């Protein structure tokens, strides 16, 4: 794996981002996408949903619902 060291301010922007981040060069061309690791709060929320009694859908059911809109 290659390692690229980024400036502190860029690293902080990535840490503070909500969701994925698109990295672009100075011409606006996509270089890649960064997905930050989940926070402890996000992990706890996800764990709290395990075993939930809320309705569950398969991926096919979700796609069908979206296509029906």
N, CA, C and O atoms as a GROMACS GRO file, in nm:
protein
  276
    1UNK      N    1   0.085  -0.117   0.000
    1UNK     CA    2   0.000   0.000   0.000
    1UNK      C    3   0.089   0.124   0.000
    1UNK      O    4   0.191   0.128   0.068
    2UNK      N    5   0.049   0.223  -0.077
    2UNK     CA    6   0.121   0.350  -0.081
    2UNK      C    7   0.073   0.438   0.033
    2UNK      O    8  -0.041   0.426   0.079
    3UNK      N    9   0.160   0.527   0.078
    3UNK     CA   10   0.125   0.620   0.184
    3UNK      C   11   0.150   0.762   0.134
    3UNK      O   12   0.258   0.792   0.083
    4UNK      N   13   0.049   0.848   0.150
    4UNK     CA   14   0.061   0.989   0.113
    4UNK      C   15   0.037   1.071   0.238
    4UNK      O   16  -0.067   1.056   0.303
    5UNK      N   17   0.130   1.156   0.272
    5UNK     CA   18   0.117   1.241   0.389
    5UNK      C   19   0.049   1.370   0.347
    5UNK      O   20   0.091   1.436   0.252
    6UNK      N   21  -0.057   1.406   0.419
    6UNK     CA   22  -0.132   1.527   0.387
    6UNK      C   23  -0.110   1.632   0.496
    6UNK      O   24  -0.067   1.601   0.607
    7UNK      N   25  -0.140   1.756   0.462
    7UNK     CA   26  -0.124   1.865   0.557
    7UNK      C   27  -0.225   1.852   0.670
    7UNK      O   28  -0.331   1.793   0.653
    8UNK      N   29  -0.189   1.909   0.786
    8UNK     CA   30  -0.275   1.899   0.904
    8UNK      C   31  -0.416   1.952   0.879
    8UNK      O   32  -0.513   1.892   0.924
    9UNK      N   33  -0.427   2.064   0.808
    9UNK     CA   34  -0.560   2.121   0.786
    9UNK      C   35  -0.646   2.030   0.699
    9UNK      O   36  -0.768   2.022   0.718
   10UNK      N   37  -0.585   1.962   0.604
   10UNK     CA   38  -0.659   1.869   0.518
   10UNK      C   39  -0.703   1.748   0.601
   10UNK      O   40  -0.816   1.702   0.589
   11UNK      N   41  -0.614   1.697   0.684
   11UNK     CA   42  -0.648   1.584   0.770
   11UNK      C   43  -0.765   1.620   0.862
   11UNK      O   44  -0.853   1.537   0.884
   12UNK      N   45  -0.765   1.740   0.914
   12UNK     CA   46  -0.874   1.783   1.003
   12UNK      C   47  -1.006   1.794   0.926
   12UNK      O   48  -1.111   1.759   0.980
   13UNK      N   49  -1.002   1.842   0.803
   13UNK     CA   50  -1.124   1.848   0.721
   13UNK      C   51  -1.181   1.708   0.700
   13UNK      O   52  -1.302   1.689   0.705
   14UNK      N   53  -1.094   1.612   0.678
   14UNK     CA   54  -1.139   1.474   0.658
   14UNK      C   55  -1.200   1.421   0.787
   14UNK      O   56  -1.306   1.357   0.784
   15UNK      N   57  -1.135   1.446   0.900
   15UNK     CA   58  -1.188   1.398   1.029
   15UNK      C   59  -1.324   1.458   1.061
   15UNK      O   60  -1.408   1.391   1.120
   16UNK      N   61  -1.346   1.582   1.023
   16UNK     CA   62  -1.470   1.652   1.055
   16UNK      C   63  -1.582   1.626   0.954
   16UNK      O   64  -1.697   1.663   0.977
   17UNK      N   65  -1.549   1.563   0.843
   17UNK     CA   66  -1.648   1.540   0.738
   17UNK      C   67  -1.754   1.441   0.782
   17UNK      O   68  -1.729   1.352   0.863
   18UNK      N   69  -1.871   1.459   0.727
   18UNK     CA   70  -1.981   1.368   0.753
   18UNK      C   71  -2.002   1.283   0.628
   18UNK      O   72  -2.054   1.331   0.527
   19UNK      N   73  -1.961   1.158   0.633
   19UNK     CA   74  -1.973   1.071   0.516
   19UNK      C   75  -1.844   1.066   0.435
   19UNK      O   76  -1.736   1.091   0.488
   20UNK      N   77  -1.857   1.034   0.309
   20UNK     CA   78  -1.739   1.018   0.224
   20UNK      C   79  -1.694   1.153   0.168
   20UNK      O   80  -1.772   1.248   0.159
   21UNK      N   81  -1.567   1.159   0.131
   21UNK     CA   82  -1.506   1.281   0.080
   21UNK      C   83  -1.445   1.251  -0.056
   21UNK      O   84  -1.372   1.152  -0.071
   22UNK      N   85  -1.474   1.335  -0.154
   22UNK     CA   86  -1.411   1.320  -0.284
   22UNK      C   87  -1.284   1.403  -0.286
   22UNK      O   88  -1.286   1.522  -0.254
   23UNK      N   89  -1.173   1.342  -0.323
   23UNK     CA   90  -1.046   1.412  -0.337
   23UNK      C   91  -1.026   1.448  -0.484
   23UNK      O   92  -1.039   1.363  -0.572
   24UNK      N   93  -0.994   1.574  -0.509
   24UNK     CA   94  -0.970   1.619  -0.646
   24UNK      C   95  -0.835   1.691  -0.654
   24UNK      O   96  -0.786   1.744  -0.554
   25UNK      N   97  -0.777   1.691  -0.773
   25UNK     CA   98  -0.651   1.763  -0.792
   25UNK      C   99  -0.680   1.910  -0.821
   25UNK      O  100  -0.795   1.954  -0.816
   26UNK      N  101  -0.575   1.988  -0.850
   26UNK     CA  102  -0.592   2.132  -0.870
   26UNK      C  103  -0.669   2.165  -0.998
   26UNK      O  104  -0.708   2.280  -1.019
   27UNK      N  105  -0.693   2.065  -1.083
   27UNK     CA  106  -0.772   2.084  -1.204
   27UNK      C  107  -0.917   2.039  -1.185
   27UNK      O  108  -1.000   2.051  -1.276
   28UNK      N  109  -0.947   1.987  -1.066
   28UNK     CA  110  -1.082   1.939  -1.038
   28UNK      C  111  -1.108   1.795  -1.078
   28UNK      O  112  -1.222   1.748  -1.073
   29UNK      N  113  -1.002   1.724  -1.119
   29UNK     CA  114  -1.018   1.584  -1.158
   29UNK      C  115  -1.013   1.495  -1.034
   29UNK      O  116  -0.930   1.514  -0.946
   30UNK      N  117  -1.104   1.400  -1.030
   30UNK     CA  118  -1.111   1.310  -0.915
   30UNK      C  119  -0.985   1.227  -0.901
   30UNK      O  120  -0.937   1.166  -0.997
   31UNK      N  121  -0.933   1.226  -0.780
   31UNK     CA  122  -0.816   1.145  -0.748
   31UNK      C  123  -0.860   1.020  -0.673
   31UNK      O  124  -0.805   0.912  -0.692
   32UNK      N  125  -0.960   1.036  -0.587
   32UNK     CA  126  -1.009   0.922  -0.510
   32UNK      C  127  -1.117   0.965  -0.414
   32UNK      O  128  -1.160   1.080  -0.412
   33UNK      N  129  -1.160   0.869  -0.335
   33UNK     CA  130  -1.263   0.892  -0.235
   33UNK      C  131  -1.212   0.840  -0.102
   33UNK      O  132  -1.150   0.734  -0.095
   34UNK      N  133  -1.237   0.916   0.003
   34UNK     CA  134  -1.197   0.877   0.138
   34UNK      C  135  -1.323   0.853   0.219
   34UNK      O  136  -1.416   0.934   0.215
   35UNK      N  137  -1.325   0.746   0.290
   35UNK     CA  138  -1.433   0.719   0.384
   35UNK      C  139  -1.371   0.715   0.522
   35UNK      O  140  -1.288   0.628   0.552
   36UNK      N  141  -1.410   0.809   0.605
   36UNK     CA  142  -1.350   0.813   0.738
   36UNK      C  143  -1.405   0.699   0.823
   36UNK      O  144  -1.517   0.653   0.799
   37UNK      N  145  -1.329   0.654   0.921
   37UNK     CA  146  -1.380   0.549   1.010
   37UNK      C  147  -1.498   0.603   1.092
   37UNK      O  148  -1.504   0.722   1.120
   38UNK      N  149  -1.592   0.516   1.130
   38UNK     CA  150  -1.705   0.563   1.209
   38UNK      C  151  -1.660   0.609   1.348
   38UNK      O  152  -1.562   0.559   1.403
   39UNK      N  153  -1.734   0.704   1.403
   39UNK     CA  154  -1.705   0.751   1.539
   39UNK      C  155  -1.759   0.649   1.639
   39UNK      O  156  -1.838   0.562   1.602
   40UNK      N  157  -1.717   0.660   1.764
   40UNK     CA  158  -1.769   0.571   1.869
   40UNK      C  159  -1.920   0.586   1.880
   40UNK      O  160  -1.991   0.487   1.901
   41UNK      N  161  -1.969   0.709   1.867
   41UNK     CA  162  -2.113   0.734   1.876
   41UNK      C  163  -2.186   0.661   1.762
   41UNK      O  164  -2.291   0.601   1.784
   42UNK      N  165  -2.132   0.666   1.641
   42UNK     CA  166  -2.193   0.597   1.528
   42UNK      C  167  -2.190   0.445   1.548
   42UNK      O  168  -2.286   0.376   1.513
   43UNK      N  169  -2.082   0.395   1.603
   43UNK     CA  170  -2.070   0.252   1.630
   43UNK      C  171  -2.174   0.209   1.733
   43UNK      O  172  -2.242   0.108   1.715
   44UNK      N  173  -2.188   0.287   1.841
   44UNK     CA  174  -2.286   0.255   1.944
   44UNK      C  175  -2.428   0.258   1.888
   44UNK      O  176  -2.510   0.172   1.922
   45UNK      N  177  -2.458   0.356   1.804
   45UNK     CA  178  -2.591   0.364   1.743
   45UNK      C  179  -2.618   0.240   1.658
   45UNK      O  180  -2.725   0.181   1.667
   46UNK      N  181  -2.520   0.201   1.576
   46UNK     CA  182  -2.537   0.083   1.491
   46UNK      C  183  -2.558  -0.042   1.576
   46UNK      O  184  -2.643  -0.125   1.544
   47UNK      N  185  -2.482  -0.056   1.684
   47UNK     CA  186  -2.497  -0.172   1.772
   47UNK      C  187  -2.634  -0.173   1.839
   47UNK      O  188  -2.691  -0.279   1.862
   48UNK      N  189  -2.686  -0.054   1.869
   48UNK     CA  190  -2.817  -0.047   1.935
   48UNK      C  191  -2.929  -0.092   1.842
   48UNK      O  192  -3.036  -0.131   1.888
   49UNK      N  193  -2.904  -0.087   1.712
   49UNK     CA  194  -3.006  -0.125   1.613
   49UNK      C  195  -3.010  -0.277   1.591
   49UNK      O  196  -3.107  -0.330   1.536
   50UNK      N  197  -2.905  -0.347   1.633
   50UNK     CA  198  -2.901  -0.492   1.617
   50UNK      C  199  -3.013  -0.553   1.700
   50UNK      O  200  -3.028  -0.522   1.818
   51UNK      N  201  -3.090  -0.639   1.640
   51UNK     CA  202  -3.200  -0.703   1.710
   51UNK      C  203  -3.324  -0.616   1.718
   51UNK      O  204  -3.420  -0.652   1.786
   52UNK      N  205  -3.323  -0.504   1.651
   52UNK     CA  206  -3.437  -0.413   1.651
   52UNK      C  207  -3.558  -0.483   1.590
   52UNK      O  208  -3.545  -0.568   1.502
   53UNK      N  209  -3.675  -0.446   1.638
   53UNK     CA  210  -3.799  -0.505   1.588
   53UNK      C  211  -3.857  -0.426   1.471
   53UNK      O  212  -3.966  -0.457   1.424
   54UNK      N  213  -3.786  -0.327   1.423
   54UNK     CA  214  -3.835  -0.247   1.311
   54UNK      C  215  -3.839  -0.332   1.185
   54UNK      O  216  -3.770  -0.433   1.176
   55UNK      N  217  -3.920  -0.291   1.085
   55UNK     CA  218  -3.930  -0.370   0.962
   55UNK      C  219  -3.795  -0.386   0.893
   55UNK      O  220  -3.712  -0.295   0.894
   56UNK      N  221  -3.774  -0.501   0.834
   56UNK     CA  222  -3.650  -0.528   0.761
   56UNK      C  223  -3.686  -0.560   0.616
   56UNK      O  224  -3.786  -0.625   0.589
   57UNK      N  225  -3.602  -0.512   0.525
   57UNK     CA  226  -3.626  -0.530   0.383
   57UNK      C  227  -3.501  -0.586   0.318
   57UNK      O  228  -3.389  -0.556   0.359
   58UNK      N  229  -3.520  -0.668   0.215
   58UNK     CA  230  -3.407  -0.714   0.135
   58UNK      C  231  -3.366  -0.601   0.040
   58UNK      O  232  -3.440  -0.505   0.021
   59UNK      N  233  -3.250  -0.613  -0.017
   59UNK     CA  234  -3.202  -0.513  -0.113
   59UNK      C  235  -3.298  -0.506  -0.233
   59UNK      O  236  -3.326  -0.398  -0.283
   60UNK      N  237  -3.346  -0.620  -0.278
   60UNK     CA  238  -3.440  -0.623  -0.392
   60UNK      C  239  -3.568  -0.549  -0.357
   60UNK      O  240  -3.622  -0.478  -0.441
   61UNK      N  241  -3.617  -0.565  -0.234
   61UNK     CA  242  -3.739  -0.496  -0.192
   61UNK      C  243  -3.717  -0.345  -0.188
   61UNK      O  244  -3.804  -0.268  -0.229
   62UNK      N  245  -3.600  -0.304  -0.139
   62UNK     CA  246  -3.568  -0.160  -0.135
   62UNK      C  247  -3.561  -0.101  -0.275
   62UNK      O  248  -3.615   0.007  -0.300
   63UNK      N  249  -3.496  -0.171  -0.366
   63UNK     CA  250  -3.484  -0.123  -0.505
   63UNK      C  251  -3.623  -0.113  -0.568
   63UNK      O  252  -3.652  -0.017  -0.639
   64UNK      N  253  -3.707  -0.213  -0.543
   64UNK     CA  254  -3.842  -0.211  -0.599
   64UNK      C  255  -3.921  -0.091  -0.545
   64UNK      O  256  -3.994  -0.027  -0.620
   65UNK      N  257  -3.907  -0.062  -0.417
   65UNK     CA  258  -3.976   0.054  -0.358
   65UNK      C  259  -3.930   0.184  -0.420
   65UNK      O  260  -4.010   0.272  -0.450
   66UNK      N  261  -3.799   0.196  -0.440
   66UNK     CA  262  -3.744   0.319  -0.500
   66UNK      C  263  -3.789   0.333  -0.645
   66UNK      O  264  -3.826   0.442  -0.689
   67UNK      N  265  -3.784   0.224  -0.719
   67UNK     CA  266  -3.825   0.230  -0.860
   67UNK      C  267  -3.973   0.261  -0.874
   67UNK      O  268  -4.015   0.316  -0.976
   68UNK      N  269  -4.052   0.227  -0.774
   68UNK     CA  270  -4.196   0.254  -0.779
   68UNK      C  271  -4.228   0.402  -0.757
   68UNK      O  272  -4.339   0.446  -0.786
   69UNK      N  273  -4.132   0.478  -0.707
   69UNK     CA  274  -4.158   0.621  -0.680
   69UNK      C  275  -4.168   0.702  -0.807
   69UNK      O  276  -4.189   0.823  -0.802
   0.00000   0.00000   0.00000
